[in-house]
Amino acid sequence: MFDQEASQEEVFDHVAGPVVNSCLDGFNGTIFAYGQTGSGKTYTMSGGDSWDDRGIIPRVFSYLFEQLEERRTGTEFQIFASYLEIYNENGFDLLDRAHAELPFEKWNKISLYED
């Protein structure tokens, strides 16, 4: 948890950087933004309009590819990413290209199950 004065860089350094490093070491990683409507989840994850205001997602991709360049020692990497939103107990794949042409109400929902 960070206060409203925390910078995007500070949030990345404390939350996402360690997750990305663990992924590069072979572990799965998840960054989960949770909170009330209007609490800043989208801003924290996606960011603002300026380079300094980039959120976790664009910073992760930049950092990830920087690290892959540095670690290029004959190791092969496969990268898989998913970007999901849970809204009113419905899950949505935010990387589904079909959504660009459909209104939100027509988006395919992801089924959530308890096990």
Number of C-alpha atoms within 10 A of each C-alpha: 6 9 6 8 7 10 16 20 17 13 17 21 14 11 14 21 19 13 19 21 15 13 15 17 9 10 10 10 14 11 12 9 11 11 8 7 9 8 11 15 16 15 15 19 21 17 20 14 9 7 10 12 16 21 23 24 17 14 22 18 12 11 17 18 11 11 14 14 10 9 11 10 8 6 7 7 10 4 7 5 7 9 10 14 15 13 9 6 9 12 16 19 16 14 12 13 9 10 15 11 9 11 8 10 7 9 17 15 13 13 9 10 5 3 3
